[in-house]
Every structure is written in structure tokens, then in C-alpha cells.
Amino acid sequence: LISHVNGAETPAAALAVIARRLEMWARFFDKAPSGRLARSERLGLLGELYLLAQHLLPASGGRALLGWKGPEGGPHDFVIGSVGVEAKCTTAQEPVQLEITSARQLDGQALDKLFLYGLCLVEGPAGELTLAGQVSSLRLMIKQHHPEAGVRLEDLLLQAGYSDDHAAFYGEDHYSVKQDGFFRVVSGFPRILESDL
């Protein structure tokens, strides 16, 4: 708390920082009794982190981390400027299925462009991709290229329910990337909109 309050200019701003931090911790502890993310939550977070590391950070730099809204409960996982990206990760193989969990996820009315990013993984011991490994690699990338964004990354990981205390557990599931891709969500794209309900 002290390190986060140090930058506050007024007592009111300091209290707001403390309140946000406590709210973040409360959401973290509400995730699961064990403190560990469920399988679907682990896959979802892995998909967002992979997208961030492989595509968004190289293309948008530190703005990509500022635009990561998924852990904060935003309707889209990423919003960079007026472009939104909804990330989905699956291990389903034949057919590949991406599960949309809300009518707001593919609603881009407030954006200039909206993309659906799909990441298809194959689970198995030969896979080099793990959730704990992806977190470590992203931390290193941020430290080397965008050190000013390090605190935001840690805050967002906490809000997503990720804790280093469970890194060994999160390192047990190994995946290989089968395919990934972006789909532009435009008129006629298969989706249900909130306004249709």
C-alpha cells in the first residue's frame, strides 16, 4: 500500500488509491477458496497473456498494457485507442470452438474496429507453453522494454487472480500452439448483441 500511495498528490488521492487496492485484493480472494484459478480461468488468462506478448506489445508498445481491460471487468479484453480485441483460448480440436460468454464481448458499437482473437492449444507434456512460464516471460519483456508498466502488469495479474504462490501448480499444464488468428467483427459476423436480447 505504501509504495502505491507514495505518488498520490493529496490525501484524498491517497485514500482513493488505497480503496482501489483493497478492492483489487478483495476480488483476488473471491476467485476461489484454494486461491487457484479454475482451468477455464487459467486458459483465458493464458490466451490474453499470449496475445499481449506475441502481438499487442510488439505492435503497440506500452499502450497495449494500458489497454488490457479483461482483468478489470471491461466488456473487451483489450481496448487500444478505438480498437478492441476479445481474446479466446481453447483446447477443443475438431471442430475448434471459441466460447463467447457475454453479449457484450462481440459488440463493437463504441469502437472503430473490433477483433476476435482465437488461440488454439494442444495440451501435452511436450508443450513448452505454460501459464507460469508466460507470466515470467511477459515480466521480463516488460522489464526490458517498458519498465514503467511493471506495476500495472502486477496489478492486472492480481486482479486476474494470478499469484506466484501457485506458480508450480500453473506450470504443470503444458501446451503447444496449434494455430491462432484474428477475425474482424463486422456486420454479418456470427454473434448475439445485447440490443437483440
Salt bridges, closest charged atoms under 4 A:
GLU23 OE2 - ARG27 NH1 2.86
GLU72 OE2 - ARG152 NH1 3.17
GLU86 OE2 - LYS88 NZ 3.81
GLU94 OE2 - LYS178 NZ 3.67
GLU123 OE1 - ARG39 NH2 3.25
GLU154 OE2 - ARG139 NE 2.80
ASP155 OD1 - HIS4 NE2 3.91
ASP155 OD1 - ARG21 NH1 2.15
ASP164 OD1 - ARG139 NH1 2.98
ASP173 OD2 - ARG42 NH2 3.17
ASP180 OD2 - HIS55 NE2 2.93
